[in-house]
Amino acid sequence: MTPTDWLAVLAGTAAIAWVNWYFFLSKRPVATAAAGAGGAQEITITVQGGYEPAEVKVKRGIPVRLIFDRRETSSCSEEVVIPDFGIRKFLPAFQKTPVELTPEKAGAFDITCGMSMLHGKLIVEA
Ligand SMILES: [Cu+2]
């Protein structure tokens, strides 16, 4: 093989390793909402090319306040959607926008952007 071939093999191997790491090994950040104002479970989710933390754990039956801290102007993230709760909210850039809901049943619920490209999860524990 020529040096160019070796480079191609190396680059290919590195790309595969990265994809595997990214999708299977990199830990998706999970955080648990804490008690905030008015007894609601509160957590701030940073919106910047994704949701951070991507998974939020809350308890069933207690009001939840998700504060979306949008730190970009990318049109992708300008809307946040939580279909199971009928929520679709505009997130102004560089502002914190609260979204309130009360989970009545346990389960994992999707949080996405308006085009369903960014993904997060609301995990409701019984
Ligand atoms: Cu999007």
Backbone and ligand atoms as CSV (ligand in chain L), in Angstrom:
chain,resi,resn,atom,element,x,y,z
A,1,MET,N,N,0.837,-1.199,0.000
A,1,MET,CA,C,0.000,0.000,0.000
A,1,MET,C,C,0.875,1.254,0.000
A,2,THR,N,N,0.404,2.272,-0.612
A,2,THR,CA,C,1.134,3.543,-0.646
A,2,THR,C,C,0.829,4.317,0.637
A,3,PRO,N,N,1.657,5.303,0.940
A,3,PRO,CA,C,1.380,6.123,2.133
A,3,PRO,C,C,-0.022,6.733,2.104
A,4,THR,N,N,-0.501,7.074,0.907
A,4,THR,CA,C,-1.839,7.668,0.799
A,4,THR,C,C,-2.902,6.650,1.214
A,5,ASP,N,N,-2.685,5.407,0.818
A,5,ASP,CA,C,-3.630,4.360,1.225
A,5,ASP,C,C,-3.672,4.240,2.744
A,6,TRP,N,N,-2.467,4.212,3.335
A,6,TRP,CA,C,-2.406,4.093,4.791
A,6,TRP,C,C,-3.145,5.245,5.470
A,7,LEU,N,N,-2.954,6.431,4.926
A,7,LEU,CA,C,-3.639,7.597,5.498
A,7,LEU,C,C,-5.157,7.421,5.433
A,8,ALA,N,N,-5.623,6.917,4.299
A,8,ALA,CA,C,-7.058,6.719,4.120
A,8,ALA,C,C,-7.576,5.702,5.131
A,9,VAL,N,N,-6.795,4.632,5.333
A,9,VAL,CA,C,-7.198,3.599,6.297
A,9,VAL,C,C,-7.245,4.193,7.705
A,10,LEU,N,N,-6.198,4.965,8.025
A,10,LEU,CA,C,-6.149,5.579,9.352
A,10,LEU,C,C,-7.330,6.522,9.578
A,11,ALA,N,N,-7.583,7.351,8.575
A,11,ALA,CA,C,-8.671,8.322,8.696
A,11,ALA,C,C,-10.008,7.597,8.840
A,12,GLY,N,N,-10.172,6.523,8.068
A,12,GLY,CA,C,-11.413,5.756,8.125
A,12,GLY,C,C,-11.605,5.135,9.500
A,13,THR,N,N,-10.524,4.555,10.027
A,13,THR,CA,C,-10.598,3.921,11.335
A,13,THR,C,C,-10.935,4.948,12.419
A,14,ALA,N,N,-10.292,6.111,12.319
A,14,ALA,CA,C,-10.540,7.161,13.305
A,14,ALA,C,C,-11.997,7.615,13.238
A,15,ALA,N,N,-12.519,7.744,12.034
A,15,ALA,CA,C,-13.896,8.196,11.871
A,15,ALA,C,C,-14.862,7.187,12.483
A,16,ILE,N,N,-14.594,5.908,12.247
A,16,ILE,CA,C,-15.476,4.865,12.802
A,16,ILE,C,C,-15.419,4.885,14.329
A,17,ALA,N,N,-14.205,5.022,14.859
A,17,ALA,CA,C,-14.048,5.050,16.316
A,17,ALA,C,C,-14.805,6.224,16.900
A,18,TRP,N,N,-14.718,7.346,16.234
A,18,TRP,CA,C,-15.387,8.532,16.741
A,18,TRP,C,C,-16.906,8.356,16.730
A,19,VAL,N,N,-17.425,7.825,15.646
A,19,VAL,CA,C,-18.874,7.622,15.530
A,19,VAL,C,C,-19.362,6.684,16.639
A,20,ASN,N,N,-18.601,5.609,16.865
A,20,ASN,CA,C,-18.982,4.677,17.931
A,20,ASN,C,C,-18.965,5.341,19.289
A,21,TRP,N,N,-17.920,6.088,19.529
A,21,TRP,CA,C,-17.812,6.771,20.811
A,21,TRP,C,C,-18.987,7.730,20.982
A,22,TYR,N,N,-19.231,8.498,19.916
A,22,TYR,CA,C,-20.257,9.533,19.988
A,22,TYR,C,C,-21.627,8.947,20.281
A,23,PHE,N,N,-21.974,7.875,19.567
A,23,PHE,CA,C,-23.331,7.359,19.701
A,23,PHE,C,C,-23.519,6.356,20.825
A,24,PHE,N,N,-22.440,5.648,21.181
A,24,PHE,CA,C,-22.648,4.565,22.140
A,24,PHE,C,C,-21.976,4.790,23.484
A,25,LEU,N,N,-20.874,5.506,23.487
A,25,LEU,CA,C,-20.120,5.596,24.724
A,25,LEU,C,C,-20.233,6.935,25.431
A,26,SER,N,N,-20.328,8.012,24.663
A,26,SER,CA,C,-20.373,9.314,25.323
A,26,SER,C,C,-21.653,9.365,26.140
A,27,LYS,N,N,-21.493,9.676,27.415
A,27,LYS,CA,C,-22.643,9.652,28.307
A,27,LYS,C,C,-23.516,10.867,28.058
A,28,ARG,N,N,-24.769,10.608,27.807
A,28,ARG,CA,C,-25.696,11.715,27.659
A,28,ARG,C,C,-25.921,12.296,29.045
A,29,PRO,N,N,-25.771,13.604,29.191
A,29,PRO,CA,C,-25.936,14.181,30.515
A,29,PRO,C,C,-27.368,14.052,31.029
A,30,VAL,N,N,-27.462,13.556,32.231
A,30,VAL,CA,C,-28.760,13.421,32.884
A,30,VAL,C,C,-28.724,14.254,34.149
A,31,ALA,N,N,-29.763,14.987,34.407
A,31,ALA,CA,C,-29.801,15.775,35.625
A,31,ALA,C,C,-31.179,15.658,36.243
A,32,THR,N,N,-31.229,15.819,37.537
A,32,THR,CA,C,-32.490,15.745,38.252
A,32,THR,C,C,-32.914,17.150,38.649
A,33,ALA,N,N,-34.166,17.469,38.370
A,33,ALA,CA,C,-34.674,18.796,38.721
A,33,ALA,C,C,-34.701,18.940,40.237
A,34,ALA,N,N,-34.420,20.127,40.721
A,34,ALA,CA,C,-34.402,20.392,42.160
A,34,ALA,C,C,-35.582,21.278,42.532
A,35,ALA,N,N,-35.890,21.310,43.806
A,35,ALA,CA,C,-37.013,22.134,44.261
A,35,ALA,C,C,-36.703,23.605,44.036
A,36,GLY,N,N,-37.612,24.308,43.396
A,36,GLY,CA,C,-37.394,25.734,43.133
A,36,GLY,C,C,-38.531,26.555,43.698
A,37,ALA,N,N,-38.711,27.739,43.158
A,37,ALA,CA,C,-39.737,28.660,43.634
A,37,ALA,C,C,-41.126,28.028,43.576
A,38,GLY,N,N,-41.894,28.226,44.628
A,38,GLY,CA,C,-43.267,27.750,44.655
A,38,GLY,C,C,-43.402,26.245,44.735
A,39,GLY,N,N,-42.299,25.572,45.110
A,39,GLY,CA,C,-42.353,24.124,45.272
A,39,GLY,C,C,-42.255,23.352,43.971
A,40,ALA,N,N,-42.108,24.041,42.862
A,40,ALA,CA,C,-41.984,23.348,41.582
A,40,ALA,C,C,-40.600,22.724,41.465
A,41,GLN,N,N,-40.514,21.683,40.688
A,41,GLN,CA,C,-39.217,21.072,40.388
A,41,GLN,C,C,-38.644,21.912,39.260
A,42,GLU,N,N,-37.447,22.425,39.485
A,42,GLU,CA,C,-36.931,23.397,38.536
A,42,GLU,C,C,-35.557,22.978,38.012
A,43,ILE,N,N,-35.358,23.199,36.732
A,43,ILE,CA,C,-34.028,22.941,36.168
A,43,ILE,C,C,-33.815,23.835,34.957
A,44,THR,N,N,-32.582,24.261,34.794
A,44,THR,CA,C,-32.248,25.087,33.638
A,44,THR,C,C,-31.610,24.197,32.576
A,45,ILE,N,N,-32.118,24.301,31.370
A,45,ILE,CA,C,-31.600,23.522,30.248
A,45,ILE,C,C,-30.964,24.498,29.264
A,46,THR,N,N,-29.674,24.339,29.038
A,46,THR,CA,C,-28.985,25.208,28.094
A,46,THR,C,C,-29.288,24.740,26.668
A,47,VAL,N,N,-29.668,25.683,25.838
A,47,VAL,CA,C,-29.979,25.364,24.444
A,47,VAL,C,C,-28.887,25.966,23.573
A,48,GLN,N,N,-28.027,25.102,23.054
A,48,GLN,CA,C,-26.928,25.562,22.208
A,48,GLN,C,C,-26.483,24.367,21.378
A,49,GLY,N,N,-27.026,24.244,20.196
A,49,GLY,CA,C,-26.718,23.099,19.346
A,49,GLY,C,C,-27.256,21.802,19.913
A,50,GLY,N,N,-28.089,21.904,20.929
A,50,GLY,CA,C,-28.655,20.729,21.588
A,50,GLY,C,C,-29.181,21.141,22.938
A,51,TYR,N,N,-29.607,20.159,23.712
A,51,TYR,CA,C,-30.109,20.456,25.051
A,51,TYR,C,C,-29.135,19.881,26.080
A,52,GLU,N,N,-28.786,20.712,27.030
A,52,GLU,CA,C,-27.828,20.301,28.053
A,52,GLU,C,C,-28.369,20.699,29.420
A,53,PRO,N,N,-28.728,19.800,30.296
A,53,PRO,CA,C,-28.676,18.349,30.111
A,53,PRO,C,C,-29.720,17.869,29.087
A,54,ALA,N,N,-29.384,16.776,28.419
A,54,ALA,CA,C,-30.281,16.236,27.404
A,54,ALA,C,C,-31.417,15.437,28.042
A,55,GLU,N,N,-31.176,14.939,29.246
A,55,GLU,CA,C,-32.222,14.179,29.923
A,55,GLU,C,C,-32.431,14.763,31.303
A,56,VAL,N,N,-33.684,14.994,31.613
A,56,VAL,CA,C,-34.033,15.594,32.898
A,56,VAL,C,C,-34.983,14.668,33.635
A,57,LYS,N,N,-34.625,14.366,34.862
A,57,LYS,CA,C,-35.485,13.504,35.671
A,57,LYS,C,C,-36.337,14.347,36.600
A,58,VAL,N,N,-37.622,14.029,36.629
A,58,VAL,CA,C,-38.534,14.739,37.527
A,58,VAL,C,C,-39.439,13.704,38.195
A,59,LYS,N,N,-40.153,14.173,39.215
A,59,LYS,CA,C,-41.091,13.280,39.896
A,59,LYS,C,C,-42.508,13.554,39.415
A,60,ARG,N,N,-43.270,12.512,39.380
A,60,ARG,CA,C,-44.649,12.601,38.927
A,60,ARG,C,C,-45.493,13.401,39.925
A,61,GLY,N,N,-46.474,14.115,39.394
A,61,GLY,CA,C,-47.464,14.773,40.239
A,61,GLY,C,C,-47.054,16.108,40.844
A,62,ILE,N,N,-45.828,16.526,40.609
A,62,ILE,CA,C,-45.358,17.808,41.147
A,62,ILE,C,C,-45.073,18.733,39.961
A,63,PRO,N,N,-45.529,19.997,40.029
A,63,PRO,CA,C,-45.276,20.911,38.905
A,63,PRO,C,C,-43.781,20.999,38.555
A,64,VAL,N,N,-43.513,21.128,37.284
A,64,VAL,CA,C,-42.138,21.195,36.779
A,64,VAL,C,C,-41.952,22.511,36.047
A,65,ARG,N,N,-40.825,23.154,36.301
A,65,ARG,CA,C,-40.488,24.355,35.534
A,65,ARG,C,C,-39.161,24.102,34.837
A,66,LEU,N,N,-39.236,23.995,33.526
A,66,LEU,CA,C,-38.020,23.816,32.726
A,66,LEU,C,C,-37.649,25.201,32.222
A,67,ILE,N,N,-36.456,25.654,32.573
A,67,ILE,CA,C,-36.049,26.982,32.123
A,67,ILE,C,C,-35.066,26.796,30.972
A,68,PHE,N,N,-35.529,27.145,29.786
A,68,PHE,CA,C,-34.686,26.986,28.604
A,68,PHE,C,C,-33.831,28.232,28.422
A,69,ASP,N,N,-32.531,28.048,28.541
A,69,ASP,CA,C,-31.569,29.145,28.432
A,69,ASP,C,C,-30.950,29.057,27.035
A,70,ARG,N,N,-31.539,29.803,26.111
A,70,ARG,CA,C,-31.098,29.688,24.718
A,70,ARG,C,C,-29.946,30.634,24.452
A,71,ARG,N,N,-28.800,30.074,24.104
A,71,ARG,CA,C,-27.591,30.875,23.922
A,71,ARG,C,C,-27.131,30.914,22.480
A,72,GLU,N,N,-28.079,30.931,21.554
A,72,GLU,CA,C,-27.702,30.990,20.143
A,72,GLU,C,C,-28.851,31.572,19.336
A,73,THR,N,N,-28.535,31.917,18.100
A,73,THR,CA,C,-29.568,32.468,17.236
A,73,THR,C,C,-29.968,31.471,16.144
A,74,SER,N,N,-29.306,30.316,16.135
A,74,SER,CA,C,-29.616,29.294,15.141
A,74,SER,C,C,-31.120,29.038,15.115
A,75,SER,N,N,-31.716,29.122,13.911
A,75,SER,CA,C,-33.169,29.007,13.836
A,75,SER,C,C,-33.640,27.619,14.234
A,76,CYS,N,N,-32.736,26.661,14.192
A,76,CYS,CA,C,-33.117,25.291,14.552
A,76,CYS,C,C,-33.735,25.221,15.942
A,77,SER,N,N,-33.140,25.925,16.868
A,77,SER,CA,C,-33.587,25.767,18.261
A,77,SER,C,C,-34.580,26.831,18.717
A,78,GLU,N,N,-35.132,27.594,17.774
A,78,GLU,CA,C,-35.976,28.713,18.215
A,78,GLU,C,C,-37.317,28.270,18.800
A,79,GLU,N,N,-37.657,27.023,18.584
A,79,GLU,CA,C,-38.897,26.530,19.162
A,79,GLU,C,C,-38.609,25.248,19.928
A,80,VAL,N,N,-39.264,25.092,21.060
A,80,VAL,CA,C,-39.121,23.832,21.776
A,80,VAL,C,C,-40.499,23.179,21.826
A,81,VAL,N,N,-40.505,21.867,21.620
A,81,VAL,CA,C,-41.761,21.132,21.550
A,81,VAL,C,C,-41.710,19.945,22.504
A,82,ILE,N,N,-42.759,19.822,23.313
A,82,ILE,CA,C,-42.904,18.634,24.155
A,82,ILE,C,C,-44.283,18.077,23.809
A,83,PRO,N,N,-44.336,17.235,22.769
A,83,PRO,CA,C,-45.622,16.827,22.187
A,83,PRO,C,C,-46.604,16.220,23.191
A,84,ASP,N,N,-46.098,15.369,24.086
A,84,ASP,CA,C,-47.008,14.693,25.019
A,84,ASP,C,C,-47.716,15.654,25.965
A,85,PHE,N,N,-47.183,16.848,26.092
A,85,PHE,CA,C,-47.813,17.821,26.978
A,85,PHE,C,C,-48.444,18.969,26.187
A,86,GLY,N,N,-48.502,18.814,24.882
A,86,GLY,CA,C,-49.105,19.839,24.041
A,86,GLY,C,C,-48.367,21.163,24.110
A,87,ILE,N,N,-47.057,21.086,24.336
A,87,ILE,CA,C,-46.285,22.320,24.490
A,87,ILE,C,C,-45.477,22.615,23.227
A,88,ARG,N,N,-45.577,23.838,22.780
A,88,ARG,CA,C,-44.779,24.346,21.660
A,88,ARG,C,C,-44.496,25.790,22.008
A,89,LYS,N,N,-43.236,26.091,22.291
A,89,LYS,CA,C,-42.948,27.427,22.781
A,89,LYS,C,C,-41.766,28.043,22.045
A,90,PHE,N,N,-41.896,29.333,21.767
A,90,PHE,CA,C,-40.825,30.080,21.110
A,90,PHE,C,C,-39.796,30.471,22.154
A,91,LEU,N,N,-38.541,30.257,21.840
A,91,LEU,CA,C,-37.467,30.607,22.762
A,91,LEU,C,C,-36.659,31.758,22.178
A,92,PRO,N,N,-36.846,32.980,22.679
A,92,PRO,CA,C,-36.058,34.093,22.155
A,92,PRO,C,C,-34.570,33.844,22.424
A,93,ALA,N,N,-33.713,34.267,21.489
A,93,ALA,CA,C,-32.273,34.063,21.640
A,93,ALA,C,C,-31.745,34.827,22.846
A,94,PHE,N,N,-30.788,34.236,23.520
A,94,PHE,CA,C,-30.109,34.830,24.677
A,94,PHE,C,C,-31.074,35.245,25.786
A,95,GLN,N,N,-32.093,34.415,25.944
A,95,GLN,CA,C,-33.036,34.651,27.043
A,95,GLN,C,C,-33.371,33.329,27.698
A,96,LYS,N,N,-33.865,33.446,28.918
A,96,LYS,CA,C,-34.322,32.259,29.625
A,96,LYS,C,C,-35.836,32.224,29.550
A,97,THR,N,N,-36.361,31.137,29.020
A,97,THR,CA,C,-37.801,31.006,28.855
A,97,THR,C,C,-38.306,29.832,29.693
A,98,PRO,N,N,-39.180,30.108,30.665
A,98,PRO,CA,C,-39.693,28.992,31.454
A,98,PRO,C,C,-40.834,28.262,30.747
A,99,VAL,N,N,-40.837,26.956,30.890
A,99,VAL,CA,C,-41.927,26.141,30.367
A,99,VAL,C,C,-42.436,25.335,31.558
A,100,GLU,N,N,-43.727,25.456,31.835
A,100,GLU,CA,C,-44.268,24.786,33.009
A,100,GLU,C,C,-45.231,23.681,32.636
A,101,LEU,N,N,-45.147,22.603,33.378
A,101,LEU,CA,C,-46.043,21.485,33.153
A,101,LEU,C,C,-46.095,20.657,34.435
A,102,THR,N,N,-47.128,19.842,34.540
A,102,THR,CA,C,-47.209,18.926,35.670
A,102,THR,C,C,-47.379,17.519,35.115
A,103,PRO,N,N,-46.358,16.678,35.288
A,103,PRO,CA,C,-46.449,15.321,34.756
A,103,PRO,C,C,-47.363,14.461,35.614
A,104,GLU,N,N,-48.395,13.919,35.018
A,104,GLU,CA,C,-49.347,13.106,35.775
A,104,GLU,C,C,-49.060,11.618,35.672
A,105,LYS,N,N,-48.235,11.252,34.700
A,105,LYS,CA,C,-47.900,9.830,34.632
A,105,LYS,C,C,-46.418,9.641,34.358
A,106,ALA,N,N,-45.911,8.515,34.837
A,106,ALA,CA,C,-44.491,8.211,34.680
A,106,ALA,C,C,-44.193,7.815,33.241
A,107,GLY,N,N,-42.945,8.021,32.838
A,107,GLY,CA,C,-42.554,7.637,31.491
A,107,GLY,C,C,-41.460,8.549,30.982
A,108,ALA,N,N,-41.062,8.324,29.746
A,108,ALA,CA,C,-40.040,9.159,29.120
A,108,ALA,C,C,-40.707,9.928,27.986
A,109,PHE,N,N,-40.562,11.243,28.020
A,109,PHE,CA,C,-41.241,12.076,27.043
A,109,PHE,C,C,-40.223,12.893,26.253
A,110,ASP,N,N,-40.451,12.998,24.965
A,110,ASP,CA,C,-39.510,13.687,24.090
A,110,ASP,C,C,-39.578,15.202,24.233
A,111,ILE,N,N,-38.403,15.790,24.181
A,111,ILE,CA,C,-38.290,17.246,24.070
A,111,ILE,C,C,-37.553,17.447,22.752
A,112,THR,N,N,-38.124,18.194,21.833
A,112,THR,CA,C,-37.454,18.399,20.549
A,112,THR,C,C,-37.538,19.865,20.147
A,113,CYS,N,N,-36.807,20.193,19.084
A,113,CYS,CA,C,-36.942,21.525,18.526
A,113,CYS,C,C,-38.116,21.477,17.548
A,114,GLY,N,N,-38.473,22.597,16.982
A,114,GLY,CA,C,-39.623,22.667,16.098
A,114,GLY,C,C,-39.546,21.741,14.897
A,115,MET,N,N,-38.316,21.396,14.488
A,115,MET,CA,C,-38.144,20.521,13.317
A,115,MET,C,C,-37.786,19.116,13.736
A,116,SER,N,N,-37.807,18.857,15.020
A,116,SER,CA,C,-37.490,17.532,15.552
A,116,SER,C,C,-36.051,17.108,15.242
A,117,MET,N,N,-35.145,18.082,15.285
A,117,MET,CA,C,-33.738,17.756,15.020
A,117,MET,C,C,-32.939,17.650,16.310
A,118,LEU,N,N,-33.261,18.491,17.266
A,118,LEU,CA,C,-32.596,18.402,18.561
A,118,LEU,C,C,-33.476,17.540,19.449
A,119,HIS,N,N,-32.828,16.733,20.266
A,119,HIS,CA,C,-33.603,15.826,21.098
A,119,HIS,C,C,-33.179,15.844,22.545
A,120,GLY,N,N,-34.176,15.860,23.387
A,120,GLY,CA,C,-33.952,15.724,24.814
A,120,GLY,C,C,-35.053,14.843,25.361
A,121,LYS,N,N,-34.931,14.496,26.632
A,121,LYS,CA,C,-35.965,13.667,27.232
A,121,LYS,C,C,-36.329,14.157,28.617
A,122,LEU,N,N,-37.605,14.088,28.884
A,122,LEU,CA,C,-38.111,14.375,30.221
A,122,LEU,C,C,-38.481,13.009,30.792
A,123,ILE,N,N,-37.775,12.633,31.854
A,123,ILE,CA,C,-38.021,11.328,32.450
A,123,ILE,C,C,-38.808,11.523,33.744
A,124,VAL,N,N,-40.031,11.038,33.719
A,124,VAL,CA,C,-40.912,11.202,34.876
A,124,VAL,C,C,-40.884,9.912,35.684
A,125,GLU,N,N,-40.426,10.058,36.915
A,125,GLU,CA,C,-40.355,8.892,37.788
A,125,GLU,C,C,-41.571,8.863,38.693
A,126,ALA,N,N,-42.070,7.678,38.922
A,126,ALA,CA,C,-43.283,7.518,39.739
A,126,ALA,C,C,-43.026,7.946,41.180
L,1,CU,CU,CU,-34.393,22.215,14.732
